């Protein structure tokens, strides 16, 4: 029972963290591609 509760708590903590990390990575990737496109457009 204790192990199951720990696993559930771990998932409850990891899921929001992973989702926020994914959102941050996607936002950073979008910003990077936009800046890269702007650099190419300037040339």
PyMOL Python script that loads the backbone (N, CA, C, O; Angstrom):
from pymol import cmd

cmd.read_pdbstr("""\
ATOM      1  N   UNK A   1       0.827  -1.212   0.000  1.00  0.00           N
ATOM      2  CA  UNK A   1       0.000   0.000   0.000  1.00  0.00           C
ATOM      3  C   UNK A   1       0.859   1.258   0.000  1.00  0.00           C
ATOM      4  O   UNK A   1       0.606   2.202  -0.749  1.00  0.00           O
ATOM      5  N   UNK A   2       1.892   1.254   0.863  1.00  0.00           N
ATOM      6  CA  UNK A   2       2.742   2.441   0.942  1.00  0.00           C
ATOM      7  C   UNK A   2       3.425   2.683  -0.402  1.00  0.00           C
ATOM      8  O   UNK A   2       3.503   3.815  -0.881  1.00  0.00           O
ATOM      9  N   UNK A   3       3.921   1.593  -1.004  1.00  0.00           N
ATOM     10  CA  UNK A   3       4.607   1.731  -2.286  1.00  0.00           C
ATOM     11  C   UNK A   3       3.659   2.318  -3.333  1.00  0.00           C
ATOM     12  O   UNK A   3       4.040   3.191  -4.113  1.00  0.00           O
ATOM     13  N   UNK A   4       2.426   1.826  -3.335  1.00  0.00           N
ATOM     14  CA  UNK A   4       1.456   2.316  -4.318  1.00  0.00           C
ATOM     15  C   UNK A   4       1.183   3.802  -4.094  1.00  0.00           C
ATOM     16  O   UNK A   4       1.075   4.571  -5.049  1.00  0.00           O
ATOM     17  N   UNK A   5       1.073   4.198  -2.832  1.00  0.00           N
ATOM     18  CA  UNK A   5       0.825   5.614  -2.525  1.00  0.00           C
ATOM     19  C   UNK A   5       2.007   6.470  -2.981  1.00  0.00           C
ATOM     20  O   UNK A   5       1.821   7.566  -3.509  1.00  0.00           O
ATOM     21  N   UNK A   6       3.221   5.963  -2.771  1.00  0.00           N
ATOM     22  CA  UNK A   6       4.412   6.715  -3.193  1.00  0.00           C
ATOM     23  C   UNK A   6       4.421   6.872  -4.709  1.00  0.00           C
ATOM     24  O   UNK A   6       4.721   7.945  -5.233  1.00  0.00           O
ATOM     25  N   UNK A   7       4.087   5.784  -5.406  1.00  0.00           N
ATOM     26  CA  UNK A   7       4.071   5.842  -6.874  1.00  0.00           C
ATOM     27  C   UNK A   7       3.017   6.846  -7.343  1.00  0.00           C
ATOM     28  O   UNK A   7       3.257   7.628  -8.263  1.00  0.00           O
ATOM     29  N   UNK A   8       1.843   6.814  -6.698  1.00  0.00           N
ATOM     30  CA  UNK A   8       0.777   7.749  -7.075  1.00  0.00           C
ATOM     31  C   UNK A   8       1.228   9.187  -6.823  1.00  0.00           C
ATOM     32  O   UNK A   8       0.996  10.070  -7.649  1.00  0.00           O
ATOM     33  N   UNK A   9       1.872   9.416  -5.680  1.00  0.00           N
ATOM     34  CA  UNK A   9       2.354  10.764  -5.366  1.00  0.00           C
ATOM     35  C   UNK A   9       3.418  11.186  -6.380  1.00  0.00           C
ATOM     36  O   UNK A   9       3.439  12.334  -6.822  1.00  0.00           O
ATOM     37  N   UNK A  10       4.296  10.256  -6.745  1.00  0.00           N
ATOM     38  CA  UNK A  10       5.333  10.558  -7.733  1.00  0.00           C
ATOM     39  C   UNK A  10       4.725  10.964  -9.066  1.00  0.00           C
ATOM     40  O   UNK A  10       5.158  11.930  -9.693  1.00  0.00           O
ATOM     41  N   UNK A  11       3.704  10.202  -9.494  1.00  0.00           N
ATOM     42  CA  UNK A  11       3.034  10.555 -10.748  1.00  0.00           C
ATOM     43  C   UNK A  11       2.358  11.922 -10.633  1.00  0.00           C
ATOM     44  O   UNK A  11       2.428  12.739 -11.551  1.00  0.00           O
ATOM     45  N   UNK A  12       1.703  12.163  -9.491  1.00  0.00           N
ATOM     46  CA  UNK A  12       1.007  13.434  -9.295  1.00  0.00           C
ATOM     47  C   UNK A  12       1.996  14.602  -9.365  1.00  0.00           C
ATOM     48  O   UNK A  12       1.648  15.690  -9.822  1.00  0.00           O
ATOM     49  N   UNK A  13       3.231  14.368  -8.909  1.00  0.00           N
ATOM     50  CA  UNK A  13       4.244  15.435  -8.941  1.00  0.00           C
ATOM     51  C   UNK A  13       4.891  15.526 -10.323  1.00  0.00           C
ATOM     52  O   UNK A  13       5.145  16.621 -10.825  1.00  0.00           O
ATOM     53  N   UNK A  14       5.159  14.362 -10.939  1.00  0.00           N
ATOM     54  CA  UNK A  14       5.902  14.346 -12.201  1.00  0.00           C
ATOM     55  C   UNK A  14       5.053  14.822 -13.380  1.00  0.00           C
ATOM     56  O   UNK A  14       5.562  15.501 -14.272  1.00  0.00           O
ATOM     57  N   UNK A  15       3.773  14.475 -13.390  1.00  0.00           N
ATOM     58  CA  UNK A  15       2.950  14.832 -14.556  1.00  0.00           C
ATOM     59  C   UNK A  15       2.884  16.347 -14.768  1.00  0.00           C
ATOM     60  O   UNK A  15       3.142  16.795 -15.885  1.00  0.00           O
ATOM     61  N   UNK A  16       2.551  17.165 -13.754  1.00  0.00           N
ATOM     62  CA  UNK A  16       2.546  18.619 -13.969  1.00  0.00           C
ATOM     63  C   UNK A  16       3.929  19.150 -14.330  1.00  0.00           C
ATOM     64  O   UNK A  16       4.061  20.027 -15.184  1.00  0.00           O
ATOM     65  N   UNK A  17       4.960  18.614 -13.674  1.00  0.00           N
ATOM     66  CA  UNK A  17       6.326  19.066 -13.968  1.00  0.00           C
ATOM     67  C   UNK A  17       6.663  18.785 -15.427  1.00  0.00           C
ATOM     68  O   UNK A  17       7.143  19.667 -16.139  1.00  0.00           O
ATOM     69  N   UNK A  18       6.410  17.551 -15.873  1.00  0.00           N
ATOM     70  CA  UNK A  18       6.754  17.180 -17.247  1.00  0.00           C
ATOM     71  C   UNK A  18       5.949  18.015 -18.238  1.00  0.00           C
ATOM     72  O   UNK A  18       6.476  18.430 -19.271  1.00  0.00           O
ATOM     73  N   UNK A  19       4.677  18.265 -17.932  1.00  0.00           N
ATOM     74  CA  UNK A  19       3.849  19.045 -18.855  1.00  0.00           C
ATOM     75  C   UNK A  19       4.377  20.474 -18.953  1.00  0.00           C
ATOM     76  O   UNK A  19       4.436  21.036 -20.046  1.00  0.00           O
ATOM     77  N   UNK A  20       4.762  21.066 -17.824  1.00  0.00           N
ATOM     78  CA  UNK A  20       5.293  22.432 -17.865  1.00  0.00           C
ATOM     79  C   UNK A  20       6.628  22.459 -18.603  1.00  0.00           C
ATOM     80  O   UNK A  20       6.911  23.390 -19.357  1.00  0.00           O
ATOM     81  N   UNK A  21       7.460  21.413 -18.379  1.00  0.00           N
ATOM     82  CA  UNK A  21       8.761  21.351 -19.064  1.00  0.00           C
ATOM     83  C   UNK A  21       8.535  21.243 -20.569  1.00  0.00           C
ATOM     84  O   UNK A  21       9.235  21.884 -21.353  1.00  0.00           O
ATOM     85  N   UNK A  22       7.547  20.424 -20.973  1.00  0.00           N
ATOM     86  CA  UNK A  22       7.260  20.271 -22.406  1.00  0.00           C
ATOM     87  C   UNK A  22       6.796  21.605 -22.988  1.00  0.00           C
ATOM     88  O   UNK A  22       7.204  21.987 -24.085  1.00  0.00           O
ATOM     89  N   UNK A  23       5.945  22.307 -22.249  1.00  0.00           N
ATOM     90  CA  UNK A  23       5.448  23.607 -22.730  1.00  0.00           C
ATOM     91  C   UNK A  23       6.605  24.584 -22.883  1.00  0.00           C
ATOM     92  O   UNK A  23       6.678  25.322 -23.865  1.00  0.00           O
ATOM     93  N   UNK A  24       7.517  24.585 -21.895  1.00  0.00           N
ATOM     94  CA  UNK A  24       8.668  25.499 -21.958  1.00  0.00           C
ATOM     95  C   UNK A  24       9.554  25.143 -23.147  1.00  0.00           C
ATOM     96  O   UNK A  24      10.023  26.028 -23.863  1.00  0.00           O
ATOM     97  N   UNK A  25       9.785  23.831 -23.358  1.00  0.00           N
ATOM     98  CA  UNK A  25      10.630  23.404 -24.478  1.00  0.00           C
ATOM     99  C   UNK A  25       9.989  23.793 -25.805  1.00  0.00           C
ATOM    100  O   UNK A  25      10.670  24.276 -26.710  1.00  0.00           O
ATOM    101  N   UNK A  26       8.686  23.585 -25.919  1.00  0.00           N
ATOM    102  CA  UNK A  26       7.995  23.938 -27.171  1.00  0.00           C
ATOM    103  C   UNK A  26       8.077  25.441 -27.409  1.00  0.00           C
ATOM    104  O   UNK A  26       8.326  25.884 -28.531  1.00  0.00           O
ATOM    105  N   UNK A  27       7.867  26.227 -26.350  1.00  0.00           N
ATOM    106  CA  UNK A  27       7.928  27.683 -26.495  1.00  0.00           C
ATOM    107  C   UNK A  27       9.337  28.113 -26.911  1.00  0.00           C
ATOM    108  O   UNK A  27       9.499  28.973 -27.777  1.00  0.00           O
ATOM    109  N   UNK A  28      10.353  27.508 -26.289  1.00  0.00           N
ATOM    110  CA  UNK A  28      11.736  27.858 -26.628  1.00  0.00           C
ATOM    111  C   UNK A  28      12.028  27.464 -28.072  1.00  0.00           C
ATOM    112  O   UNK A  28      12.695  28.207 -28.792  1.00  0.00           O
ATOM    113  N   UNK A  29      11.536  26.304 -28.501  1.00  0.00           N
ATOM    114  CA  UNK A  29      11.759  25.861 -29.881  1.00  0.00           C
ATOM    115  C   UNK A  29      11.090  26.807 -30.867  1.00  0.00           C
ATOM    116  O   UNK A  29      11.669  27.147 -31.899  1.00  0.00           O
ATOM    117  N   UNK A  30       9.871  27.233 -30.553  1.00  0.00           N
ATOM    118  CA  UNK A  30       9.156  28.157 -31.443  1.00  0.00           C
ATOM    119  C   UNK A  30       9.914  29.476 -31.523  1.00  0.00           C
ATOM    120  O   UNK A  30      10.088  30.029 -32.609  1.00  0.00           O
ATOM    121  N   UNK A  31      10.363  29.978 -30.381  1.00  0.00           N
ATOM    122  CA  UNK A  31      11.115  31.240 -30.382  1.00  0.00           C
ATOM    123  C   UNK A  31      12.405  31.085 -31.193  1.00  0.00           C
ATOM    124  O   UNK A  31      12.781  31.979 -31.952  1.00  0.00           O
ATOM    125  N   UNK A  32      13.080  29.937 -31.024  1.00  0.00           N
ATOM    126  CA  UNK A  32      14.329  29.706 -31.755  1.00  0.00           C
ATOM    127  C   UNK A  32      14.087  29.664 -33.255  1.00  0.00           C
ATOM    128  O   UNK A  32      14.848  30.253 -34.022  1.00  0.00           O
ATOM    129  N   UNK A  33      13.032  28.972 -33.683  1.00  0.00           N
ATOM    130  CA  UNK A  33      12.760  28.886 -35.119  1.00  0.00           C
ATOM    131  C   UNK A  33      12.369  30.253 -35.667  1.00  0.00           C
ATOM    132  O   UNK A  33      12.762  30.613 -36.777  1.00  0.00           O
ATOM    133  N   UNK A  34      11.595  31.017 -34.894  1.00  0.00           N
ATOM    134  CA  UNK A  34      11.184  32.354 -35.350  1.00  0.00           C
ATOM    135  C   UNK A  34      12.408  33.245 -35.501  1.00  0.00           C
ATOM    136  O   UNK A  34      12.536  33.966 -36.490  1.00  0.00           O
ATOM    137  N   UNK A  35      13.317  33.196 -34.513  1.00  0.00           N
ATOM    138  CA  UNK A  35      14.517  34.037 -34.596  1.00  0.00           C
ATOM    139  C   UNK A  35      15.386  33.584 -35.767  1.00  0.00           C
ATOM    140  O   UNK A  35      15.983  34.412 -36.455  1.00  0.00           O
ATOM    141  N   UNK A  36      15.457  32.274 -35.993  1.00  0.00           N
ATOM    142  CA  UNK A  36      16.249  31.768 -37.120  1.00  0.00           C
ATOM    143  C   UNK A  36      15.660  32.221 -38.442  1.00  0.00           C
ATOM    144  O   UNK A  36      16.396  32.601 -39.353  1.00  0.00           O
ATOM    145  N   UNK A  37      14.337  32.185 -38.554  1.00  0.00           N
ATOM    146  CA  UNK A  37      13.686  32.629 -39.793  1.00  0.00           C
ATOM    147  C   UNK A  37      13.935  34.122 -39.993  1.00  0.00           C
ATOM    148  O   UNK A  37      14.173  34.571 -41.114  1.00  0.00           O
ATOM    149  N   UNK A  38      13.879  34.887 -38.908  1.00  0.00           N
ATOM    150  CA  UNK A  38      14.120  36.332 -39.029  1.00  0.00           C
ATOM    151  C   UNK A  38      15.559  36.587 -39.481  1.00  0.00           C
ATOM    152  O   UNK A  38      15.814  37.471 -40.298  1.00  0.00           O
ATOM    153  N   UNK A  39      16.501  35.794 -38.937  1.00  0.00           N
ATOM    154  CA  UNK A  39      17.904  35.968 -39.346  1.00  0.00           C
ATOM    155  C   UNK A  39      18.055  35.687 -40.835  1.00  0.00           C
ATOM    156  O   UNK A  39      18.742  36.420 -41.547  1.00  0.00           O
ATOM    157  N   UNK A  40      17.400  34.608 -41.305  1.00  0.00           N
ATOM    158  CA  UNK A  40      17.491  34.278 -42.730  1.00  0.00           C
ATOM    159  C   UNK A  40      16.826  35.366 -43.569  1.00  0.00           C
ATOM    160  O   UNK A  40      17.321  35.709 -44.643  1.00  0.00           O
ATOM    161  N   UNK A  41      15.714  35.908 -43.090  1.00  0.00           N
ATOM    162  CA  UNK A  41      15.000  36.941 -43.846  1.00  0.00           C
ATOM    163  C   UNK A  41      15.848  38.208 -43.936  1.00  0.00           C
ATOM    164  O   UNK A  41      15.804  38.912 -44.945  1.00  0.00           O
ATOM    165  N   UNK A  42      16.614  38.501 -42.893  1.00  0.00           N
ATOM    166  CA  UNK A  42      17.447  39.709 -42.914  1.00  0.00           C
ATOM    167  C   UNK A  42      18.507  39.594 -44.005  1.00  0.00           C
ATOM    168  O   UNK A  42      18.822  40.573 -44.682  1.00  0.00           O
ATOM    169  N   UNK A  43      19.051  38.397 -44.169  1.00  0.00           N
ATOM    170  CA  UNK A  43      20.053  38.201 -45.230  1.00  0.00           C
ATOM    171  C   UNK A  43      19.366  38.291 -46.588  1.00  0.00           C
ATOM    172  O   UNK A  43      20.021  38.155 -47.621  1.00  0.00           O
TER     173      UNK A  43
END
""", "prot")
cmd.dss("prot")
cmd.show_as("cartoon", "prot")
cmd.util.cbc("prot")
cmd.orient("prot")
